[in-house]
Amino acid sequence: MLLNASNEVKGSIYILFSALMYAILPILVKLSYSSGLGPGSTLLLRYVFSFILLALLIKFIKHGRVLTLSPFVIAQGICLTASGLFYFFALETLSAGLTTVIFFAHPVLVAILSIVVFKERFVPRIFVGLALALTGIALISGLGGAPNTLSPTGIIYALVACLCYALYSLIGQKTVSHGEPLSITATLSLLAVMIIIPIYPDDLSVIGNLTLQQLLITLLMAVLNTLLAVLFFLKGLQKIGATRATLLSTMEPVFCLIMAFLILGETLTTTEFIGSTMVFASMFLAIQRGDTSAALSSSGNSM
């Protein structure tokens, strides 16, 4: 059935699946920490295993080129890794809700930057969708209940993470038009390893002393939260472009709420339910056919 679907539908499904994979990350991170791993070793192992799995897949099954070392892919890898690192740094001093609100402002940045970089043409429906998504995220995250005294450093970290992810999405629209998503994902993983090692040099020793539990958790993290999440995000970018892809990716916190209900037995408050409904509404606005097709066809050759 998916084979006969339009590019808009396929791309939307790819992005939603990517968001679902990303939404599983907090659960796996908690398991990783409880197993004795720290943040540096968890990040490092996640990307090491991701690169190994991708390299084996590309080399022995796809028989393709493992790395795509173009300047744009390298820039994209730097932005993706920086986004993840700064998001984690922000969580050290800010609440998860406020950090999420700030980080998920990246669709707005993508929309603004796309006008300048790709000369995309937007219809009011896209801006309504952005407003609904951001308002819904704010309600879900409990922004109204945030403490009065906030860490300026944490806010800066969250804003930098947001900006880096917006740049990653925009650059991705360029790289996927000229490269293979599997090879790009492998390159992003290797670049992440090369960036993380100098930041957490002491965590290299953990690789030789992994327990079975730590191995399984980080392998699962590599498959779900990096390999599949990044790969399907890039495939979605090929179909629907950066603006619509980042808008749909705001479904991630909604998926987190659903999994918390199903796995942990948590329930939604009235505010969280309203916020989830608004994000769902933004999703339907994002996948409507029409003007975005023309915008994407013009943006592909703008840079």
C-alpha positions as CSV (number, residue, x, y, z in Angstrom):
1,M,0.0,0.0,0.0
2,L,2.8,2.4,0.9
3,L,4.5,1.7,-2.5
4,N,1.5,3.4,-4.3
5,A,1.4,6.3,-1.9
6,S,2.4,9.9,-2.8
7,N,5.7,11.4,-1.9
8,E,4.0,13.5,0.7
9,V,2.4,10.5,2.4
10,K,5.6,8.4,2.3
11,G,7.7,11.3,3.6
12,S,5.3,12.0,6.4
13,I,5.3,8.3,7.4
14,Y,9.1,8.3,7.4
15,I,9.3,11.4,9.6
16,L,6.7,10.1,12.0
17,F,8.5,6.8,12.4
18,S,11.8,8.7,13.0
19,A,10.0,10.7,15.7
20,L,8.8,7.5,17.3
21,M,12.3,6.1,17.4
22,Y,13.6,9.3,19.0
23,A,10.8,9.2,21.5
24,I,12.1,5.8,22.9
25,L,15.5,7.4,23.7
26,P,14.6,8.7,27.2
27,I,13.6,5.2,28.4
28,L,16.8,3.6,27.1
29,V,18.9,6.4,28.5
30,K,17.5,5.8,32.0
31,L,18.2,2.1,31.6
32,S,21.8,2.9,30.5
33,Y,22.4,5.1,33.5
34,S,20.9,2.5,35.9
35,S,23.3,-0.1,34.4
36,G,26.3,2.1,35.4
37,L,27.1,4.0,32.3
38,G,27.5,7.8,32.3
39,P,26.3,10.3,29.7
40,G,29.7,10.4,27.9
41,S,30.0,6.7,27.6
42,T,26.4,6.3,26.6
43,L,26.7,8.8,23.8
44,L,30.0,7.4,22.6
45,L,28.8,3.8,22.5
46,R,25.5,4.8,20.8
47,Y,27.4,6.3,17.9
48,V,30.2,3.7,17.8
49,F,27.7,0.9,17.4
50,S,25.6,2.9,14.9
51,F,28.7,3.3,12.7
52,I,29.7,-0.3,12.9
53,L,26.2,-1.6,12.1
54,L,25.8,0.9,9.2
55,A,29.2,0.1,7.8
56,L,28.5,-3.7,7.8
57,L,25.1,-3.1,6.2
58,I,26.5,-0.9,3.4
59,K,29.6,-2.9,2.7
60,F,28.3,-6.4,2.7
61,I,24.6,-6.1,1.8
62,K,24.3,-2.9,-0.2
63,H,27.8,-3.1,-1.6
64,G,28.0,0.7,-1.6
65,R,30.3,3.4,-0.3
66,V,30.4,3.6,3.5
67,L,31.3,7.3,3.8
68,T,30.0,10.4,2.1
69,L,32.7,13.0,2.9
70,S,31.3,16.1,1.2
71,P,31.6,19.4,3.0
72,F,27.8,19.6,3.5
73,V,27.6,16.2,5.1
74,I,30.5,17.1,7.4
75,A,28.7,20.3,8.4
76,Q,25.5,18.3,8.9
77,G,27.3,15.9,11.2
78,I,28.8,18.7,13.3
79,C,25.4,20.3,13.7
80,L,23.7,17.0,14.6
81,T,26.3,16.1,17.2
82,A,26.4,19.6,18.7
83,S,22.6,19.6,18.9
84,G,22.6,16.4,20.9
85,L,25.4,17.4,23.2
86,F,24.0,20.9,24.0
87,Y,20.5,19.4,24.5
88,F,22.1,17.1,27.1
89,F,24.0,20.0,28.7
90,A,20.7,22.0,29.0
91,L,19.0,19.1,30.8
92,E,21.6,19.3,33.5
93,T,20.3,22.7,34.7
94,L,16.8,23.1,33.2
95,S,13.7,21.0,33.6
96,A,13.0,18.5,30.8
97,G,9.8,20.4,30.0
98,L,11.4,23.8,29.5
99,T,14.3,22.3,27.6
100,T,11.9,20.5,25.3
101,V,9.9,23.7,24.7
102,I,13.0,25.6,23.7
103,F,14.4,22.8,21.5
104,F,11.2,22.2,19.6
105,A,11.2,25.8,18.5
106,H,13.4,24.6,15.7
107,P,10.5,24.3,13.2
108,V,10.1,28.1,13.4
109,L,13.8,28.6,12.8
110,V,13.7,26.2,9.8
111,A,10.7,28.0,8.4
112,I,12.4,31.4,8.7
113,L,15.8,30.1,7.4
114,S,14.2,28.3,4.5
115,I,12.8,31.5,3.2
116,V,16.3,33.0,3.1
117,V,18.3,30.0,2.1
118,F,16.0,28.0,-0.2
119,K,13.6,30.8,-1.3
120,E,10.7,28.6,-0.3
121,R,7.2,29.9,-0.6
122,F,4.9,29.3,2.3
123,V,1.1,29.4,2.6
124,P,-0.8,30.4,5.7
125,R,-1.6,26.8,6.5
126,I,2.1,26.0,7.2
127,F,2.4,29.0,9.6
128,V,-0.8,27.9,11.3
129,G,0.6,24.4,11.7
130,L,3.8,25.8,13.2
131,A,1.9,27.9,15.7
132,L,-0.3,24.9,16.7
133,A,2.7,22.6,17.1
134,L,4.7,25.0,19.2
135,T,1.7,25.9,21.4
136,G,0.9,22.3,21.8
137,I,4.5,21.5,22.8
138,A,4.4,24.3,25.3
139,L,1.3,22.9,26.9
140,I,2.6,19.3,26.9
141,S,5.8,20.3,28.6
142,G,4.2,22.3,31.3
143,L,5.7,25.7,30.5
144,G,3.2,27.5,32.6
145,G,4.5,25.6,35.7
146,A,8.2,26.4,35.1
147,P,10.2,27.8,38.0
148,N,10.7,31.6,38.1
149,T,14.5,31.3,38.6
150,L,16.1,29.7,35.5
151,S,19.7,29.0,34.6
152,P,20.9,31.4,31.9
153,T,23.5,28.9,30.9
154,G,20.9,26.2,30.5
155,I,18.7,28.4,28.4
156,I,21.7,29.3,26.2
157,Y,22.5,25.6,25.8
158,A,18.9,24.8,24.8
159,L,18.8,27.6,22.3
160,V,22.1,26.4,20.8
161,A,20.7,22.9,20.5
162,C,17.6,24.2,18.8
163,L,19.7,26.3,16.3
164,C,22.1,23.4,15.6
165,Y,19.2,21.0,14.9
166,A,17.5,23.6,12.6
167,L,20.8,23.9,10.7
168,Y,21.1,20.1,10.6
169,S,17.7,19.9,9.0
170,L,18.3,22.6,6.4
171,I,21.7,21.1,5.4
172,G,20.1,17.7,5.2
173,Q,17.7,18.9,2.5
174,K,20.8,19.6,0.4
175,T,22.8,16.4,1.2
176,V,20.0,13.9,0.6
177,S,19.4,15.3,-2.8
178,H,22.9,14.3,-3.9
179,G,23.8,11.4,-1.5
180,E,22.7,8.0,-0.3
181,P,20.9,8.2,3.1
182,L,22.6,5.1,4.5
183,S,26.1,6.4,3.7
184,I,25.2,9.9,5.0
185,T,23.9,8.3,8.3
186,A,27.1,6.3,8.7
187,T,29.2,9.4,8.1
188,L,27.2,11.3,10.7
189,S,27.7,8.6,13.2
190,L,31.5,8.5,12.6
191,L,31.7,12.3,12.9
192,A,29.8,12.1,16.2
193,V,32.4,9.6,17.6
194,M,35.3,11.9,16.5
195,I,33.6,14.8,18.2
196,I,32.6,13.1,21.4
197,I,36.0,11.3,22.1
198,P,37.9,14.6,22.8
199,I,35.0,15.8,25.0
200,Y,34.9,12.6,27.1
201,P,38.3,11.0,26.7
202,D,38.2,9.0,29.9
203,D,35.1,7.1,28.8
204,L,37.0,5.2,26.1
205,S,38.0,2.6,28.7
206,V,34.4,1.6,29.2
207,I,34.3,-0.1,25.8
208,G,36.6,-2.9,27.0
209,N,34.6,-3.5,30.2
210,L,31.0,-3.6,29.0
211,T,28.5,-5.8,30.8
212,L,26.0,-7.8,28.7
213,Q,23.2,-5.4,29.9
214,Q,25.2,-2.3,28.9
215,L,26.0,-3.9,25.5
216,L,22.3,-4.7,24.8
217,I,21.0,-1.3,25.9
218,T,23.5,0.7,23.8
219,L,23.1,-1.6,20.8
220,L,19.4,-1.1,21.0
221,M,20.0,2.6,21.3
222,A,22.2,2.6,18.2
223,V,19.6,0.7,16.2
224,L,16.5,2.6,17.2
225,N,17.6,6.0,18.2
226,T,20.4,6.6,15.7
227,L,20.3,4.2,12.8
228,L,16.6,4.1,12.2
229,A,15.8,7.5,13.5
230,V,18.3,9.4,11.4
231,L,17.9,7.2,8.4
232,F,14.2,7.7,8.2
233,F,14.5,11.4,8.9
234,L,16.8,11.8,5.9
235,K,14.5,9.7,3.7
236,G,11.6,11.9,4.8
237,L,13.6,15.0,3.9
238,Q,14.0,13.6,0.4
239,K,10.2,13.4,0.1
240,I,8.8,16.5,1.9
241,G,11.6,18.9,2.6
242,A,13.0,20.5,5.8
243,T,10.1,22.6,6.9
244,R,7.4,20.0,6.8
245,A,9.8,17.3,8.2
246,T,10.7,19.4,11.2
247,L,7.0,20.2,11.8
248,L,6.1,16.6,11.8
249,S,9.0,15.7,14.1
250,T,7.2,17.7,16.9
251,M,5.2,14.5,17.3
252,E,8.1,13.1,19.3
253,P,6.9,14.4,22.7
254,V,3.4,13.2,21.9
255,F,4.8,9.7,21.3
256,C,6.7,10.0,24.6
257,L,3.4,10.7,26.4
258,I,1.7,7.8,24.8
259,M,4.5,5.4,25.6
260,A,4.6,6.7,29.2
261,F,0.9,5.8,29.5
262,L,1.3,2.4,27.9
263,I,4.6,1.4,29.5
264,L,4.7,3.3,32.8
265,G,1.0,3.7,33.5
266,E,1.1,7.5,33.5
267,T,-2.0,9.5,32.5
268,L,-2.5,12.7,30.6
269,T,-3.7,15.8,32.3
270,T,-6.3,18.0,30.6
271,T,-3.5,20.4,29.6
272,E,-1.4,17.6,28.1
273,F,-4.4,16.2,26.2
274,I,-5.1,19.6,24.7
275,G,-1.5,20.1,23.8
276,S,-1.4,16.6,22.2
277,T,-4.5,17.4,20.2
278,M,-2.9,20.6,18.9
279,V,0.2,18.8,17.8
280,F,-1.9,16.2,16.0
281,A,-3.8,19.0,14.3
282,S,-0.5,20.5,13.1
283,M,0.5,17.1,11.7
284,F,-2.6,17.0,9.5
285,L,-1.9,20.5,8.3
286,A,1.6,19.6,7.4
287,I,0.7,16.6,5.3
288,Q,-1.9,18.3,3.2
289,R,-1.1,18.3,-0.5
290,G,-0.7,21.5,-2.5
291,D,1.6,24.4,-2.4
292,T,4.4,22.7,-0.6
293,S,5.2,20.6,-3.6
294,A,6.0,23.6,-5.7
295,A,8.1,25.0,-2.8
296,L,10.1,21.8,-2.6
297,S,10.8,21.6,-6.3
298,S,12.1,25.1,-6.3
299,S,14.1,24.7,-3.1
300,G,16.0,21.7,-4.4
301,N,18.2,23.8,-6.7
302,S,18.4,27.0,-4.7
303,M,21.6,26.3,-2.9
